[in-house]
């Protein structure tokens, strides 16, 4: 069973990301799902803030991965342009499940069947609201 949160603004989505980030201790892989513009990067900004990242967090759409340092490392992937699950798995291989890091993957839903443990965060748009549902799967 997961948790559910309703956001009405960019700021609320960032704030919820920070609250979610406060529950992370390192070693987690988060798969963010939702349509373009749903707030995946905004949520990641909050997670980064919680992890002590002081840099500006941007979507790694063209670079595929951005790395940030704080009390925990944050590896932020964007797989919008990648369809091959094996390639995705290879790209996160050196970073996933590290005790000193959090891995956040935008468009990572294709990895659900390839990973043993993850936090699935779905962001659904409904009128002006963002409905954020979080489900954890542990190995």
N, C-alpha and C positions, 0 to 999 in steps of 0.2 A: 504494500500500500504506500502511496506517495503523499506528498503535501501539495497544496494548491495555494496560489497567491494571485491576487488581481492587482495589476498596475494600471494607473491612469495617465502616466507621464514618463518621459525619459528619466527624470530624477528618481521617481519611485522604482523604476526598473534597476537603476544603479544602486539604490538603497537596498533593494531586495538582494541583488548580487553580493553586496557587502555582508548582509546577514547570512546568506548561503556560504560565503567565503569564511565567515567566522566559525562555521561548523567543520571546516576542512583542516586536516592536520598534516597533510603531505601524503603522497602516494596515491592520490585519487586521479581518475580520468573522468572528465565530464564531457558528455556528448550533448551538444546544443542543437536543437532542431527547431525549425520554424521557417516561415516564408521570408523572402527578402524584406528587410525593413522591420522585422518583428521585434528586434531589440537584443539580438544575440551579443553584439559587441558592447552594448550598454550594460548588459548583465556582466560581461567579462570585465568591464571597467570597475564595477563594484567588487568583484572577486579579487581583482588586482589590488584595489585599495585595502581590502582586508588582509591581503598577503604582504602588505607593507611596500608595495611598488609605488615609487614616486614619479616615474616616467608617465608620459601621456600614452595611453593604450589606444592603438588604432587597429583596424581590421587588417589581417595579413592576407587579404585577397590575392595580391600579386606576388607576395614573397613566400606564401604558404605557411611560414612560421615566424612568429616574433617571440623573442626571449626577453623576460623581464626579471630583475633581481629585487628581492625584498627579504622579509624574514623567511619566506619560502621563494623558490624560483617559480616562475610561471611561464609555461610553454603554451603559446596561443596559436593554434593551427586553424586554417580555413581550407576546407576541402571542397569548396564550391565547384572548382574547375577540375576535380579529380574524380573519376568514376571507378577506378580499379581498387577494390578493397585490399588486395595484397600490397599494392603500392602504398596505400594509406597506412597499413599495418607496419610496413617497413619504415615509413617516415617517422612514426611515433615510437618505434622500437627502442631507441636509446633513451627515451624520455619517460615513457609510461611507468607508473608504479614506483618511481623514485621517492624515497622517504622525505627528501628535501625539496620536493616539487609538486606542483599541481599542473595537470595537463588539461587544457580546455580546447575542445575541437568543435568548431562551427561546421555544420553540415556533416557531422560524424555519425548520423543514424545508420549508415551502411556498415558500421563496425559493430553494431549490437550483437550480431551472431558470431563475431570473431574474437570478442573479448570476454573474459570470465567475470570481470568485475568493473562496474562503471556507475556513474551517476548520470541518469538521463534527464535532461531538462528540456521540456517542450514548451515553446512559446506560441500560443495561438492568438490570432487577432480576432476580436469580436467587437464590431463597431469601433469605439475609441479605446476599448480596453485591451490589455494584454493579459491573457490567462496563462500563468506560469505553473506548470506541473512538474514536480521533481519526484523521480523514482530511483531508488538505489538497488543495484543488483550486486550482490557479493558472491565471490567464488565459493 
